[in-house]
Amino acid sequence: MKIHFTNLFGQPSQSVALMAQNDIMNVVRELGVNELGIYFYDQTNEPDGELSSRMDGILAGVAFGDIVFVQSPSWNGIEWDNRLVDKLKLLQTKLVMFIHDVPPLMFESNYYLMPAYIEMYNKSDLVVVPSEQMYHRLVSEGLTVKKYVVQKLWDLTHSLELYTPQFEKKLIFSGNPSRFPHIIDWKYDTPLHVYTEPVEGVDYSKVHIEGWRTKQELLLELSKGGFGLVWGNSENPEDERDYYKENISYKLSTYLSAGLPVVVPDYLSNADYIREKGIGFVASSLEEANRLVQDCTEEEYAQMVQKAQYTSYLIRNGYFTKKLFIDSIVALGK
């Protein structure tokens, strides 16, 4: 018996979906897992026979009874993903649906696709979900799979020699302001440094635009100090808030991988982890986030940095992925 993971290719290097799947693969590859490469492409007019042959090629190394983790979604569409799952079921594989994102919950316009996603999820023997909240939400939508493992945090592996974060009353945001318009309309005392490429015609005068960085460059910059900010879309707070309650933020793990204390909203699915570990602030509003940073002392910050080193060690060495992998294999055998 062999164990396989699907892995995404073909998206831009800045794609969080690509980085997340590739990071997972980098960890499990060390555990002897086989890679099933999936290319992101426009398959709108692909003939049925060519699609079938393409998938046969992807699954050529899968034998009857193997274990396959499907990192979902592939972003090739639910019909494409469902077709791949059906081929895996014909091989009588033990199927683990590793749910990264649920497109019907991400975008209101995609909610009509929920029955199709639930139908696909229900073909698996076990689901890996971002949070307990996500599992219960999917059950309320019709999920019948009883075996599940909770991911909790993304890993972001690296072997860089980073700085020790120094106390600075500043917030750092890594992400595209077009999705987070409140970021470029910043109106608080705490300076906000945004790591993204500026878009022509947009006024960035209220924030400090730092430009886009590679993973290695960003981690080095983050590790110099300040607080990493995770926040939803204030323009569409209910949709964003609900998804933040159920999903987990790759941005959060990026900050923590650099050993940086964080500021997160109280509705974040793993906000309790931040509280319990003492590695940042949990706020109910951006006004409160600003106040917490302004009131923070150098001694308090140093304590957060010290505590954050433990979570940083876990994330940069892939321990959250290794744990969910082992827990999944054990659960499949029960």
N, C-alpha and C positions, 0 to 999 in steps of 0.2 A: 504493500500500500504506500502511495505517495501523497504528499500534501501540496496543493497548488494555490496560488493567489493570482487573481487578475490584477493587471497594472496598466495605468493609463499613459498613452503617448500621443503626441501630435498637437497638443495645445501649446500656447505661448509659455515661455519659461516663467512669466509672472503669474500664471494661473495658480490660484490656491488649490483648486481641485487636483491639478497635476502634481503640485508639490506634496500635497497630503498623501496621495496614493503612492508616489515614488518614495516618500519617507517611510511609509509602512513597509514597502517592499524591501528597502534597504535593511530594515531590522530583521524581518522574517527570513530573508535570504541567508543570514548567518545561522539560522536554525535548520537549514537543509531544505527549505521550501522551494518549489519550482515556480517559475514565473510564466504567466499566460499574458502576453502582451496584447493590449487592445488599443487600436489606433482610432483617434477621434477624427471623423471625416464626414463629408456630406454624402449620406447614403440614400438620399431621397429617391433617386431614379435607378438605384442598383437592382438589376434583375434578380429574381428570386434564386436562380441557380447559382449565380455568382456569390450572393450573400451566404448561401448554404456552404459553398466551397470555402469561402473566407473563414467561416466559423469552424469548419472541419479542420482547417489549418491551425487556427488558434488552439484547438483542443486536441491536436494530434498526440500530445504526450500524456493525455489523461486516459487512464485505464479504468475498467469496471471496478467499482468499490472504492476508488480514491476519494480523498477529502478535498473539496474545492471551496475556497473563500472567494466570493464575488464581491469586489469593492464596488459598491453601488452609490450613485449611478455611473454609467460609462459616459454619459452626456451625448450618446448617439441616439437617444430617444427610448421610450418605454417599450415600443414594439421590438426594437433591436435587442434590448436587454432581455426581454421575455423570450425571444427566440433562442438566445444563447442559453438561458436557464433550461428551456425545454430540451435542448440537446444534452445538457449535463444530466438531466433526469433520465434520459434514455440510456445513459451510461451507468445508471444506478449509483451515482456518486452520493456521498454524504455532503450535503450542500449547506454552507454557512453564508448567509446574506449579511455582509459587513456594510451597514448603512452609514454612509458619510453624510449624505444630504437627502432630503425628501422633497423633490421639486414641487409637488402639490401643496406643501406647507410653506415653501419658500416664497412663492408668488401666488397671489390670489387668483390671477388669471389662469393658473395651472391646476386649480383645485379639482376641476372636472376629471383630471387624470387619476385621482386618488383610488378609485376602484381597481384600475389596472395595476397600480403599484402594489396594492394590498393583495391582489390575486397572485402577483409574482412573488411577493414576500412569503405567501402561504405555501409556496412550493419548496421552501427551505426546511432543513431539519433544525436549524438554530439561527437566531438573528443576533448580531452584535449591534447594539444601539448606543447612541451618544450618552443617554441619560435614562434614569428610571422614568422621568417624565415623558420622554419620547416613546418608551415602550408602552406605557399606559395610554398615551394618545393614539398610537397605532392600534392597540386593542380596541379602543372605542370606535375606530374606523373599520374594524372587521378582522384584524390580525388574529389568527388562531394558533400560531406557533407558540408552544409553551416554554421551550428552552431559549433562554436569552442570556447574554453577557453584556455588562455595561462597560463602555470604554473609559469614561471619566475625563481624560485629558488626551490631547494629541501629543505625540512625541515629535521632537525636532532635533535630530541627531547631528552632532558635530564634534570635532576634536580641537576646536580653536582655543588659544590661550587668550581669555578675555580679561578686560579690566575689572576691578572691583567697583561697583556703582558708587558714585559719590553723591552726597546730599545736594540736591538742587530743587528748588521749588518751580519745577516745570513739568508739563505733561507732554507725552509723546504719543502720536497716533500714526499707525501704519495702515494706510488704506486709501481708496479713491474717494475724494470729497464729492464726486458726482452722485455717489450712493448715500453719502452722509452730509447733506447740505448744511447742517448745523455746525459742521467743523469749520467751514470757511467763513461762517458768520459768528465767529468766536467773540464773546463779549465779557470775558472774565479776567481777573487780575493775573492769574497764573498763565504764563506764556505757553502756547501750544505749538509744538514742532511736528510738522506733518511730513512723513516720508512717502512721497508720491511724485509722479511727473506732473507738472502744471499743465493745464489745458488752456489754450489760447482763448482770450475773451472773458476769462473768469478773474474776479477781483480777489486776490489772496492777501490783501494788505493787513488783515486782522490776525494772520497766522504766519509762522515761519516755515516756508516751504523748503524742505531739505533735498528734494529729488528722490528718484527711485534708487534703491541699492540692491545689489545681489544679496543672497542669504548671508554670506560670510561678512560682507561689508556692513549689513544692517545689524547683525548680532554684535559686531565690534562697536558700532556707534551706540547701540542701546546700552551696552554694558558700562558706558561712561557715567550714567547716572540719570536721575529724574524718576518719573513714574510713567509706566505704560498705561494708556487709556483704552479700555474696551467700552464701546457704547453703541446703542442701536440708532436707528434712523428717527430723529425727532419729527421729521415731516410725516411719517407714517407709523406712529409709535405703537399702535395696537398690534399690527401684523408683525412688526419687527420684534416687539417684546415677546409675543407668543412664541416665535421661533427661537429667540434667545433663551427662553425657559426650557426648551426641549433639546436644542442642539448644543454643541460645544464649539468654542471659538478657537480657530487656528491662530488668530492674532494673540490671544491670551498665552498660548504655549510659546509663541515667538518671544514675547517679553520674558516669560519665566525661564526659557532656555538660556537667555542672556543673563539670568540672575537678577532681573530688574523687578522691584516692587510694582504693584499694579493698582489701578483704580477701576472698579467694575460696577455695573448697575446691580441693584438688589434683586432683579428678576433673572439674572444670569443663571443658567442651570447648575453651574458649579460654584456659585457665589459662596456657599457654605464652606467649600474647601479653602477659599481665600481667607475667610474669617477664622476657621479652625487652625490653619497653619500660620496665621499672623503675617501674611506676606503681602499685605496691601490694604486698601480701603474698599468698603462696600458702600455705595451711595445711592440715594433714591432720586437724585437729580444732579444735573451738571453744576447747579449752584452749590449743592452740598459737596460735590467732588472738589470744586474749587476751594471751598472753605477748609476741607480736610487737609488738602495739600498745603494751604497757607498756614494752618495751625500746627502742622507737623514740625517736630523738633529734630535736630540732627541726631540726637540719641535714639529717638524712636525710629528714624530712618535706618540707622545702623543696625538696629535689632531686626528690622524687616529684611534687610539685605542678608544678614547672617542666616535667618530662617529660610529665605528664598534659595539659598545654596543647595539645600537638600532636594527641593523639588526640581531645581535646575539639573542636578546630577541625574535624577530619574529620567527626565525628559530627554536630555542630550545623549543618554545611553540606551534609550528605547525601552525602558522598563514597563511603561503602560501598555505598549504593544505586546511585549513578551508575555505579560500577565494575561491579557485578554486572549492571546493565542493559546496559552496553556489551559486556561479556564475553559475555552471553547472545546478543545480536544477532549478534556476530561468529561465535560458535559455531554458530548456526543456519545461517549462510551457508556453512559448511564442508562 
